[in-house]
């Protein structure tokens, strides 16, 4: 029985290794803003370090675990944001791993006193790999459980990748559009005979921040509500994240829905519902930490275990020396 399970695992891994893949995604995408849109590079007050960990569907053995780490900095004299993004995603018994290493650069311009624009690019390196030592091939079974296989697939594939994005924003609103894999790189592990084109991913995102009591002088009592969305697509797959955040002083709470119900179903009888997410966070001048839980509402809900995500960011500077007036993107940090 165990061998049979491993054979089915192998068939699945080889299948996803040679089809058009999909990217990892995050619930707290504004905390992972450099992954959402390279135009966010350097958009904060100070130099910033951010990290994200996501454990998706822990109820399913060997599902998905994703990691992100990034650093960005704003060069005031050049109106440039520069940064570096590192990401890693691991899935399945064969530990199918996708790694991204991307330098980023963004330029910021003032259109009017109330409107700014940022454009960014993200060239970089993608690496796809798999651990075939964890898998059992058909010829090993046929030869009575041989320790080795005559199959010699590539275990690591590196490829060049590039993305770009644009962001418009004012004091209380923002909107952006980003594209990734513009060069449609081949990420196949099957050598010259394989073709696994990474399709272009696009994202349209934005929102509005409303101050509940703008005249309140006590910082502890200041309240705001932010409504936001993120529509993203890749090949024939697309989804919409829509929700809101409530903020008072350093505390944040958010409620989000992910799906496209009543608009698009990939198969008859399969509604495009994915998850409802609850986000809680704490934000100080320098330090942000957030936690989110995705409650799966698709047909996987009984066994998936949802998804847990933790984010953290830290601004590395002395804020008192950064008081130069500059319009900042008002989007949430979670």
C-alpha positions as YAML, in Angstrom:
chain: A
units: angstrom
residues:
- id: 1
  name: UNK
  ca: [0.00, 0.00, 0.00]
- id: 2
  name: UNK
  ca: [2.82, 2.43, 0.88]
- id: 3
  name: UNK
  ca: [4.53, 1.70, -2.45]
- id: 4
  name: UNK
  ca: [1.27, 2.34, -4.28]
- id: 5
  name: UNK
  ca: [0.90, 5.69, -2.57]
- id: 6
  name: UNK
  ca: [4.46, 6.59, -3.57]
- id: 7
  name: UNK
  ca: [3.77, 5.64, -7.20]
- id: 8
  name: UNK
  ca: [0.73, 7.89, -7.29]
- id: 9
  name: UNK
  ca: [2.82, 10.64, -5.66]
- id: 10
  name: UNK
  ca: [5.43, 10.23, -8.38]
- id: 11
  name: UNK
  ca: [2.85, 10.47, -11.15]
- id: 12
  name: UNK
  ca: [1.47, 13.64, -9.58]
- id: 13
  name: UNK
  ca: [4.92, 15.22, -9.11]
- id: 14
  name: UNK
  ca: [6.00, 14.45, -12.69]
- id: 15
  name: UNK
  ca: [2.72, 15.87, -13.92]
- id: 16
  name: UNK
  ca: [3.05, 19.18, -12.10]
- id: 17
  name: UNK
  ca: [6.73, 19.33, -13.05]
- id: 18
  name: UNK
  ca: [5.77, 19.48, -16.73]
- id: 19
  name: UNK
  ca: [2.60, 21.56, -16.80]
- id: 20
  name: UNK
  ca: [2.14, 25.30, -16.66]
- id: 21
  name: UNK
  ca: [2.81, 26.09, -12.99]
- id: 22
  name: UNK
  ca: [1.16, 28.55, -10.65]
- id: 23
  name: UNK
  ca: [2.81, 30.95, -8.21]
- id: 24
  name: UNK
  ca: [2.68, 30.89, -4.43]
- id: 25
  name: UNK
  ca: [0.26, 33.39, -2.90]
- id: 26
  name: UNK
  ca: [-0.21, 35.12, 0.46]
- id: 27
  name: UNK
  ca: [-3.17, 36.38, 2.46]
- id: 28
  name: UNK
  ca: [-1.30, 39.35, 3.94]
- id: 29
  name: UNK
  ca: [-0.13, 40.50, 0.51]
- id: 30
  name: UNK
  ca: [0.37, 44.12, 1.60]
- id: 31
  name: UNK
  ca: [2.85, 42.92, 4.20]
- id: 32
  name: UNK
  ca: [4.59, 41.10, 1.33]
- id: 33
  name: UNK
  ca: [4.21, 44.16, -0.89]
- id: 34
  name: UNK
  ca: [7.43, 43.66, -2.87]
- id: 35
  name: UNK
  ca: [6.08, 40.29, -4.00]
- id: 36
  name: UNK
  ca: [2.76, 41.91, -4.91]
- id: 37
  name: UNK
  ca: [4.20, 44.77, -6.97]
- id: 38
  name: UNK
  ca: [7.84, 45.90, -7.45]
- id: 39
  name: UNK
  ca: [6.59, 49.51, -7.52]
- id: 40
  name: UNK
  ca: [6.24, 49.26, -3.70]
- id: 41
  name: UNK
  ca: [10.05, 49.11, -3.39]
- id: 42
  name: UNK
  ca: [11.21, 51.89, -1.07]
- id: 43
  name: UNK
  ca: [7.65, 53.11, -0.44]
- id: 44
  name: UNK
  ca: [8.05, 53.22, 3.36]
- id: 45
  name: UNK
  ca: [9.60, 55.94, 5.51]
- id: 46
  name: UNK
  ca: [12.82, 54.07, 6.25]
- id: 47
  name: UNK
  ca: [14.86, 51.08, 5.21]
- id: 48
  name: UNK
  ca: [12.67, 48.05, 5.82]
- id: 49
  name: UNK
  ca: [13.17, 44.36, 6.46]
- id: 50
  name: UNK
  ca: [10.15, 42.06, 6.02]
- id: 51
  name: UNK
  ca: [9.57, 38.33, 6.41]
- id: 52
  name: UNK
  ca: [6.57, 36.04, 5.79]
- id: 53
  name: UNK
  ca: [5.86, 32.40, 6.60]
- id: 54
  name: UNK
  ca: [2.80, 30.56, 5.27]
- id: 55
  name: UNK
  ca: [1.69, 27.03, 6.06]
- id: 56
  name: UNK
  ca: [-1.14, 26.16, 3.68]
- id: 57
  name: UNK
  ca: [-3.42, 23.17, 4.21]
- id: 58
  name: UNK
  ca: [-1.59, 21.64, 7.22]
- id: 59
  name: UNK
  ca: [-4.27, 18.95, 7.38]
- id: 60
  name: UNK
  ca: [-2.94, 17.48, 4.13]
- id: 61
  name: UNK
  ca: [0.43, 15.76, 4.46]
- id: 62
  name: UNK
  ca: [3.28, 17.43, 2.55]
- id: 63
  name: UNK
  ca: [1.14, 20.29, 1.24]
- id: 64
  name: UNK
  ca: [2.57, 23.81, 0.83]
- id: 65
  name: UNK
  ca: [4.98, 25.87, 2.90]
- id: 66
  name: UNK
  ca: [6.10, 29.27, 1.63]
- id: 67
  name: UNK
  ca: [8.71, 31.72, 2.87]
- id: 68
  name: UNK
  ca: [9.53, 35.29, 1.88]
- id: 69
  name: UNK
  ca: [12.24, 37.70, 3.06]
- id: 70
  name: UNK
  ca: [12.93, 41.14, 1.64]
- id: 71
  name: UNK
  ca: [14.83, 44.36, 2.24]
- id: 72
  name: UNK
  ca: [14.19, 47.73, 0.62]
- id: 73
  name: UNK
  ca: [15.47, 51.28, 0.97]
- id: 74
  name: UNK
  ca: [14.53, 54.69, -0.46]
- id: 75
  name: UNK
  ca: [17.24, 56.93, -1.97]
- id: 76
  name: UNK
  ca: [15.76, 60.39, -1.40]
- id: 77
  name: UNK
  ca: [18.22, 62.28, -3.59]
- id: 78
  name: UNK
  ca: [17.40, 60.09, -6.62]
- id: 79
  name: UNK
  ca: [13.69, 59.36, -5.94]
- id: 80
  name: UNK
  ca: [14.59, 55.69, -6.20]
- id: 81
  name: UNK
  ca: [13.64, 52.66, -4.16]
- id: 82
  name: UNK
  ca: [16.01, 49.68, -4.23]
- id: 83
  name: UNK
  ca: [15.58, 46.26, -2.70]
- id: 84
  name: UNK
  ca: [16.12, 42.51, -2.74]
- id: 85
  name: UNK
  ca: [13.50, 39.75, -2.48]
- id: 86
  name: UNK
  ca: [14.09, 36.09, -1.62]
- id: 87
  name: UNK
  ca: [11.27, 33.54, -1.74]
- id: 88
  name: UNK
  ca: [10.99, 29.78, -1.32]
- id: 89
  name: UNK
  ca: [8.05, 27.40, -1.72]
- id: 90
  name: UNK
  ca: [8.06, 23.66, -0.92]
- id: 91
  name: UNK
  ca: [5.32, 21.17, -1.84]
- id: 92
  name: UNK
  ca: [4.70, 17.42, -1.97]
- id: 93
  name: UNK
  ca: [6.52, 14.24, -1.00]
- id: 94
  name: UNK
  ca: [9.22, 14.96, -3.58]
- id: 95
  name: UNK
  ca: [9.79, 18.38, -2.01]
- id: 96
  name: UNK
  ca: [9.09, 20.25, -5.23]
- id: 97
  name: UNK
  ca: [10.84, 23.52, -4.47]
- id: 98
  name: UNK
  ca: [10.60, 26.91, -6.16]
- id: 99
  name: UNK
  ca: [13.11, 29.60, -5.22]
- id: 100
  name: UNK
  ca: [13.11, 33.22, -6.40]
- id: 101
  name: UNK
  ca: [15.93, 35.74, -5.97]
- id: 102
  name: UNK
  ca: [15.00, 39.17, -7.30]
- id: 103
  name: UNK
  ca: [16.68, 42.58, -7.06]
- id: 104
  name: UNK
  ca: [14.15, 45.42, -7.31]
- id: 105
  name: UNK
  ca: [14.19, 49.07, -8.32]
- id: 106
  name: UNK
  ca: [11.38, 51.63, -8.38]
- id: 107
  name: UNK
  ca: [11.17, 55.28, -9.38]
- id: 108
  name: UNK
  ca: [8.85, 57.73, -7.62]
- id: 109
  name: UNK
  ca: [7.41, 60.89, -9.21]
- id: 110
  name: UNK
  ca: [4.97, 63.57, -8.03]
- id: 111
  name: UNK
  ca: [2.18, 64.25, -10.51]
- id: 112
  name: UNK
  ca: [0.26, 66.77, -8.39]
- id: 113
  name: UNK
  ca: [0.27, 67.83, -4.74]
- id: 114
  name: UNK
  ca: [-2.22, 65.05, -4.04]
- id: 115
  name: UNK
  ca: [-1.12, 62.33, -6.46]
- id: 116
  name: UNK
  ca: [2.10, 60.35, -6.82]
- id: 117
  name: UNK
  ca: [3.13, 57.57, -9.18]
- id: 118
  name: UNK
  ca: [5.71, 54.81, -8.82]
- id: 119
  name: UNK
  ca: [7.02, 52.39, -11.44]
- id: 120
  name: UNK
  ca: [9.16, 49.36, -10.65]
- id: 121
  name: UNK
  ca: [10.94, 46.44, -12.29]
- id: 122
  name: UNK
  ca: [12.02, 43.11, -10.85]
- id: 123
  name: UNK
  ca: [14.52, 41.07, -12.86]
- id: 124
  name: UNK
  ca: [15.91, 38.00, -11.19]
- id: 125
  name: UNK
  ca: [16.56, 34.30, -10.97]
- id: 126
  name: UNK
  ca: [14.14, 31.42, -10.52]
- id: 127
  name: UNK
  ca: [15.25, 27.96, -9.41]
- id: 128
  name: UNK
  ca: [13.05, 24.85, -9.49]
- id: 129
  name: UNK
  ca: [14.15, 21.57, -7.93]
- id: 130
  name: UNK
  ca: [12.87, 18.24, -6.69]
- id: 131
  name: UNK
  ca: [14.25, 15.52, -4.41]
- id: 132
  name: UNK
  ca: [13.89, 12.30, -6.43]
- id: 133
  name: UNK
  ca: [15.41, 10.29, -3.58]
- id: 134
  name: UNK
  ca: [12.05, 10.56, -1.81]
- id: 135
  name: UNK
  ca: [10.20, 8.95, -4.74]
- id: 136
  name: UNK
  ca: [9.86, 5.40, -6.09]
- id: 137
  name: UNK
  ca: [9.86, 4.86, -9.87]
- id: 138
  name: UNK
  ca: [8.06, 2.09, -11.77]
- id: 139
  name: UNK
  ca: [11.26, 0.35, -12.85]
- id: 140
  name: UNK
  ca: [12.34, 0.06, -9.20]
- id: 141
  name: UNK
  ca: [9.11, -1.80, -8.39]
- id: 142
  name: UNK
  ca: [9.49, -4.00, -11.50]
- id: 143
  name: UNK
  ca: [13.01, -4.97, -10.41]
- id: 144
  name: UNK
  ca: [11.88, -6.09, -6.98]
- id: 145
  name: UNK
  ca: [12.41, -2.87, -5.07]
- id: 146
  name: UNK
  ca: [15.76, -1.76, -6.46]
- id: 147
  name: UNK
  ca: [17.35, 1.15, -4.62]
- id: 148
  name: UNK
  ca: [18.12, 2.99, -7.86]
- id: 149
  name: UNK
  ca: [16.20, 3.90, -11.01]
- id: 150
  name: UNK
  ca: [17.18, 4.12, -14.67]
- id: 151
  name: UNK
  ca: [15.23, 7.39, -14.83]
- id: 152
  name: UNK
  ca: [17.57, 10.40, -14.88]
- id: 153
  name: UNK
  ca: [15.41, 13.54, -14.79]
- id: 154
  name: UNK
  ca: [16.97, 16.92, -14.00]
- id: 155
  name: UNK
  ca: [16.78, 17.71, -10.30]
- id: 156
  name: UNK
  ca: [17.40, 21.47, -10.63]
- id: 157
  name: UNK
  ca: [16.36, 24.03, -13.25]
- id: 158
  name: UNK
  ca: [17.44, 27.70, -13.17]
- id: 159
  name: UNK
  ca: [15.87, 30.37, -15.36]
- id: 160
  name: UNK
  ca: [15.82, 34.16, -15.81]
- id: 161
  name: UNK
  ca: [12.58, 35.89, -14.83]
- id: 162
  name: UNK
  ca: [11.34, 39.47, -14.97]
- id: 163
  name: UNK
  ca: [8.36, 41.44, -13.66]
- id: 164
  name: UNK
  ca: [7.18, 45.05, -13.61]
- id: 165
  name: UNK
  ca: [4.51, 47.19, -12.00]
- id: 166
  name: UNK
  ca: [2.99, 50.64, -11.56]
- id: 167
  name: UNK
  ca: [1.35, 52.28, -8.55]
- id: 168
  name: UNK
  ca: [-0.74, 55.47, -8.21]
- id: 169
  name: UNK
  ca: [-1.62, 56.84, -4.80]
- id: 170
  name: UNK
  ca: [-2.82, 59.83, -2.85]
- id: 171
  name: UNK
  ca: [-3.23, 60.57, 0.83]
- id: 172
  name: UNK
  ca: [-6.17, 58.20, 1.33]
- id: 173
  name: UNK
  ca: [-6.23, 55.90, -1.71]
- id: 174
  name: UNK
  ca: [-4.00, 53.73, -3.88]
- id: 175
  name: UNK
  ca: [-4.19, 51.54, -6.96]
- id: 176
  name: UNK
  ca: [-1.64, 49.40, -8.75]
- id: 177
  name: UNK
  ca: [-1.08, 46.92, -11.56]
- id: 178
  name: UNK
  ca: [1.76, 44.39, -11.78]
- id: 179
  name: UNK
  ca: [2.91, 41.68, -14.19]
- id: 180
  name: UNK
  ca: [5.32, 38.80, -13.53]
- id: 181
  name: UNK
  ca: [7.05, 36.23, -15.79]
- id: 182
  name: UNK
  ca: [6.93, 38.63, -18.74]
- id: 183
  name: UNK
  ca: [9.50, 36.51, -20.57]
- id: 184
  name: UNK
  ca: [7.51, 33.27, -19.94]
- id: 185
  name: UNK
  ca: [10.52, 31.19, -18.78]
- id: 186
  name: UNK
  ca: [10.70, 27.42, -19.20]
- id: 187
  name: UNK
  ca: [10.90, 25.76, -15.77]
- id: 188
  name: UNK
  ca: [10.68, 22.11, -16.89]
- id: 189
  name: UNK
  ca: [12.68, 19.47, -15.00]
- id: 190
  name: UNK
  ca: [12.56, 17.10, -17.98]
- id: 191
  name: UNK
  ca: [15.56, 18.58, -19.82]
- id: 192
  name: UNK
  ca: [15.43, 19.56, -23.49]
- id: 193
  name: UNK
  ca: [12.43, 17.31, -24.13]
- id: 194
  name: UNK
  ca: [10.28, 19.07, -21.54]
- id: 195
  name: UNK
  ca: [8.41, 22.34, -21.86]
- id: 196
  name: UNK
  ca: [6.81, 23.93, -18.82]
- id: 197
  name: UNK
  ca: [6.23, 27.60, -19.56]
- id: 198
  name: UNK
  ca: [5.62, 29.76, -16.51]
- id: 199
  name: UNK
  ca: [2.62, 31.84, -17.62]
- id: 200
  name: UNK
  ca: [2.35, 35.58, -17.04]
- id: 201
  name: UNK
  ca: [0.82, 36.47, -13.68]
- id: 202
  name: UNK
  ca: [-1.01, 39.77, -13.29]
- id: 203
  name: UNK
  ca: [-2.47, 41.58, -10.31]
- id: 204
  name: UNK
  ca: [-4.79, 44.57, -10.02]
- id: 205
  name: UNK
  ca: [-4.98, 45.95, -6.49]
- id: 206
  name: UNK
  ca: [-6.06, 49.05, -4.61]
- id: 207
  name: UNK
  ca: [-8.06, 50.50, -1.79]
- id: 208
  name: UNK
  ca: [-9.21, 53.48, 0.24]
- id: 209
  name: UNK
  ca: [-8.45, 54.51, 3.83]
- id: 210
  name: UNK
  ca: [-11.19, 56.35, 5.75]
- id: 211
  name: UNK
  ca: [-10.42, 58.16, 9.00]
- id: 212
  name: UNK
  ca: [-13.30, 57.70, 11.45]
- id: 213
  name: UNK
  ca: [-12.31, 60.60, 13.73]
- id: 214
  name: UNK
  ca: [-9.78, 62.81, 11.87]
- id: 215
  name: UNK
  ca: [-9.98, 65.62, 14.45]
- id: 216
  name: UNK
  ca: [-9.09, 63.37, 17.38]
- id: 217
  name: UNK
  ca: [-5.92, 64.63, 19.08]
- id: 218
  name: UNK
  ca: [-5.35, 61.60, 21.30]
- id: 219
  name: UNK
  ca: [-3.38, 59.03, 19.30]
- id: 220
  name: UNK
  ca: [-4.85, 56.17, 21.33]
- id: 221
  name: UNK
  ca: [-8.35, 57.12, 20.19]
- id: 222
  name: UNK
  ca: [-7.64, 57.56, 16.47]
- id: 223
  name: UNK
  ca: [-9.58, 55.10, 14.31]
- id: 224
  name: UNK
  ca: [-9.64, 54.26, 10.62]
- id: 225
  name: UNK
  ca: [-11.20, 51.74, 8.26]
- id: 226
  name: UNK
  ca: [-9.44, 50.61, 5.08]
- id: 227
  name: UNK
  ca: [-11.24, 48.77, 2.29]
- id: 228
  name: UNK
  ca: [-8.99, 46.97, -0.20]
- id: 229
  name: UNK
  ca: [-8.95, 44.38, -2.98]
- id: 230
  name: UNK
  ca: [-6.52, 42.30, -5.01]
- id: 231
  name: UNK
  ca: [-7.58, 40.64, -8.26]
- id: 232
  name: UNK
  ca: [-4.96, 38.29, -9.68]
- id: 233
  name: UNK
  ca: [-4.83, 35.84, -12.54]
- id: 234
  name: UNK
  ca: [-2.47, 33.36, -14.14]
- id: 235
  name: UNK
  ca: [-3.38, 31.41, -17.26]
- id: 236
  name: UNK
  ca: [-7.04, 30.33, -16.87]
- id: 237
  name: UNK
  ca: [-6.99, 30.68, -13.07]
- id: 238
  name: UNK
  ca: [-8.01, 33.91, -11.34]
- id: 239
  name: UNK
  ca: [-9.29, 35.01, -7.95]
- id: 240
  name: UNK
  ca: [-10.39, 38.10, -6.08]
- id: 241
  name: UNK
  ca: [-9.39, 39.00, -2.53]
- id: 242
  name: UNK
  ca: [-11.66, 41.64, -1.03]
- id: 243
  name: UNK
  ca: [-11.91, 42.84, 2.54]
- id: 244
  name: UNK
  ca: [-11.34, 45.56, 5.08]
- id: 245
  name: UNK
  ca: [-9.13, 46.51, 8.03]
- id: 246
  name: UNK
  ca: [-10.14, 48.33, 11.19]
- id: 247
  name: UNK
  ca: [-7.32, 50.20, 12.94]
- id: 248
  name: UNK
  ca: [-7.20, 51.84, 16.37]
- id: 249
  name: UNK
  ca: [-3.89, 53.06, 17.75]
- id: 250
  name: UNK
  ca: [-1.44, 50.14, 17.22]
- id: 251
  name: UNK
  ca: [-4.07, 47.41, 16.81]
- id: 252
  name: UNK
  ca: [-5.47, 46.11, 13.52]
- id: 253
  name: UNK
  ca: [-8.09, 43.55, 12.63]
- id: 254
  name: UNK
  ca: [-9.14, 42.52, 9.13]
- id: 255
  name: UNK
  ca: [-11.69, 40.26, 7.48]
- id: 256
  name: UNK
  ca: [-11.20, 38.99, 3.91]
- id: 257
  name: UNK
  ca: [-12.95, 36.83, 1.34]
- id: 258
  name: UNK
  ca: [-11.20, 35.03, -1.54]
- id: 259
  name: UNK
  ca: [-13.03, 33.70, -4.59]
- id: 260
  name: UNK
  ca: [-15.20, 34.61, -7.58]
- id: 261
  name: UNK
  ca: [-18.62, 33.18, -6.70]
- id: 262
  name: UNK
  ca: [-21.35, 33.40, -9.31]
- id: 263
  name: UNK
  ca: [-18.92, 34.88, -11.83]
- id: 264
  name: UNK
  ca: [-16.68, 32.00, -12.79]
- id: 265
  name: UNK
  ca: [-16.65, 28.28, -12.10]
- id: 266
  name: UNK
  ca: [-13.87, 26.11, -13.49]
- id: 267
  name: UNK
  ca: [-16.13, 23.05, -13.65]
- id: 268
  name: UNK
  ca: [-19.91, 22.61, -13.32]
- id: 269
  name: UNK
  ca: [-20.82, 22.18, -9.67]
- id: 270
  name: UNK
  ca: [-17.52, 23.65, -8.39]
- id: 271
  name: UNK
  ca: [-18.14, 27.16, -7.12]
- id: 272
  name: UNK
  ca: [-15.11, 29.45, -7.19]
- id: 273
  name: UNK
  ca: [-14.98, 29.86, -3.41]
- id: 274
  name: UNK
  ca: [-11.66, 29.54, -1.63]
- id: 275
  name: UNK
  ca: [-11.44, 30.99, 1.86]
- id: 276
  name: UNK
  ca: [-12.47, 33.52, 4.46]
- id: 277
  name: UNK
  ca: [-9.49, 35.01, 6.31]
- id: 278
  name: UNK
  ca: [-9.16, 36.73, 9.66]
- id: 279
  name: UNK
  ca: [-6.14, 38.99, 10.17]
- id: 280
  name: UNK
  ca: [-4.91, 40.51, 13.42]
- id: 281
  name: UNK
  ca: [-1.87, 42.73, 13.77]
- id: 282
  name: UNK
  ca: [0.10, 45.18, 15.85]
- id: 283
  name: UNK
  ca: [1.82, 48.18, 14.28]
- id: 284
  name: UNK
  ca: [4.20, 50.60, 15.95]
- id: 285
  name: UNK
  ca: [6.43, 53.27, 14.39]
- id: 286
  name: UNK
  ca: [9.12, 50.73, 13.55]
- id: 287
  name: UNK
  ca: [7.69, 47.27, 14.11]
- id: 288
  name: UNK
  ca: [4.77, 45.38, 12.52]
- id: 289
  name: UNK
  ca: [3.65, 41.84, 13.22]
- id: 290
  name: UNK
  ca: [0.59, 40.11, 11.82]
- id: 291
  name: UNK
  ca: [-1.13, 36.74, 11.95]
- id: 292
  name: UNK
  ca: [-3.85, 35.43, 9.64]
- id: 293
  name: UNK
  ca: [-5.89, 32.27, 9.44]
- id: 294
  name: UNK
  ca: [-7.65, 31.18, 6.25]
- id: 295
  name: UNK
  ca: [-10.78, 29.13, 6.83]
- id: 296
  name: UNK
  ca: [-11.20, 27.04, 3.68]
- id: 297
  name: UNK
  ca: [-14.75, 27.13, 2.29]
- id: 298
  name: UNK
  ca: [-14.15, 25.10, -0.87]
- id: 299
  name: UNK
  ca: [-14.64, 21.32, -1.16]
- id: 300
  name: UNK
  ca: [-11.29, 20.91, 0.63]
- id: 301
  name: UNK
  ca: [-12.65, 22.46, 3.84]
- id: 302
  name: UNK
  ca: [-13.13, 19.19, 5.75]
- id: 303
  name: UNK
  ca: [-9.51, 18.07, 5.47]
- id: 304
  name: UNK
  ca: [-7.33, 21.01, 4.52]
- id: 305
  name: UNK
  ca: [-6.84, 22.59, 7.94]
- id: 306
  name: UNK
  ca: [-6.97, 26.07, 6.40]
- id: 307
  name: UNK
  ca: [-3.80, 28.14, 6.26]
- id: 308
  name: UNK
  ca: [-1.68, 29.95, 8.83]
- id: 309
  name: UNK
  ca: [0.43, 32.95, 7.96]
- id: 310
  name: UNK
  ca: [2.80, 35.09, 10.05]
- id: 311
  name: UNK
  ca: [4.37, 38.35, 8.89]
- id: 312
  name: UNK
  ca: [6.89, 40.66, 10.49]
- id: 313
  name: UNK
  ca: [8.57, 43.86, 9.36]
- id: 314
  name: UNK
  ca: [10.98, 46.33, 10.92]
- id: 315
  name: UNK
  ca: [12.01, 49.81, 9.82]
- id: 316
  name: UNK
  ca: [15.74, 50.37, 10.26]
- id: 317
  name: UNK
  ca: [16.26, 54.07, 10.88]
- id: 318
  name: UNK
  ca: [15.78, 56.93, 13.31]
- id: 319
  name: UNK
  ca: [12.32, 58.20, 12.51]
- id: 320
  name: UNK
  ca: [12.99, 61.68, 13.91]
- id: 321
  name: UNK
  ca: [15.50, 62.21, 11.12]
- id: 322
  name: UNK
  ca: [12.98, 61.12, 8.48]
- id: 323
  name: UNK
  ca: [10.37, 63.84, 8.98]
- id: 324
  name: UNK
  ca: [10.80, 65.35, 5.51]
- id: 325
  name: UNK
  ca: [7.34, 65.71, 4.01]
- id: 326
  name: UNK
  ca: [6.75, 62.91, 1.54]
- id: 327
  name: UNK
  ca: [3.49, 61.39, 0.45]
- id: 328
  name: UNK
  ca: [3.41, 57.71, 1.44]
- id: 329
  name: UNK
  ca: [1.21, 54.91, 0.18]
- id: 330
  name: UNK
  ca: [-1.64, 54.67, 2.73]
- id: 331
  name: UNK
  ca: [-2.24, 50.93, 2.24]
- id: 332
  name: UNK
  ca: [-2.35, 48.61, 5.30]
- id: 333
  name: UNK
  ca: [0.77, 46.78, 6.47]
- id: 334
  name: UNK
  ca: [-0.96, 43.40, 6.82]
...
